[in-house]
Amino acid sequence: MAGALLRGGVRRFPWLCNVLLYGGLFAAGDAAQQLWRRRGQSPDWAQTRRVALVALAFHGNFSYVWLRALERALPGRRPPAVLGKVLCDQLLGAPVAVLAFYTGMSILQKKEDIFSDCRKKFWNTYKTGLMYWPFVQLSNFIFVPVYLRTAYTGLCGFLWAAFICFSQQSGDGTAKSALMWLKREELNADEDSSEK
């Protein structure tokens, strides 16, 4: 019943439902990485609110408009159209989304230099995204109906949000820094369990 209600809502109010789902999942990605990263400490809910604001104000809307524009420019699910959409998404859409995230977060955090994170982390984050998003968008353009594409991107964005929020707060934008942090956490957990 809930699934039917959600599908009906997305069909009736596609923009609103897609943007809200995207924003909620993106904020949940930040909350999840904080809960994991800050075990034993309270999460920074103000940070999660800032992530939600950037996701709702920009990313969800951008994704909704962008994915529809790609479908209009390169309609269909034939391989040339799908590969063209993936290529356009990665060469044009992805850089805009990464820049908007780092700049938007810096503005909301009232940093003196709002472009500092962009200068330090953009290329690393963009290259890391190239290991994830082309595969997500390939499946998106092949299997997902247009009216659900932003929501699907938001669902996959949950993992990306956890990564990019970690990178914005304490990483350098590389998958290596996130994996090194995870490895340290695993070692710490092993040490804690051996002490008991």
Salt bridges, closest charged atoms under 4 A:
ASP44 OD2 - ARG50 NH2 3.92
GLU71 OE1 - LYS85 NZ 2.56
GLU71 OE1 - ARG149 NH1 2.58
ASP113 OD2 - ARG119 NH2 2.07
ASP117 OD2 - LYS111 NZ 2.87
ASP117 OD1 - LYS121 NZ 3.97
GLU185 OE1 - ARG39 NH2 2.92
GLU186 OE2 - LYS183 NZ 3.59
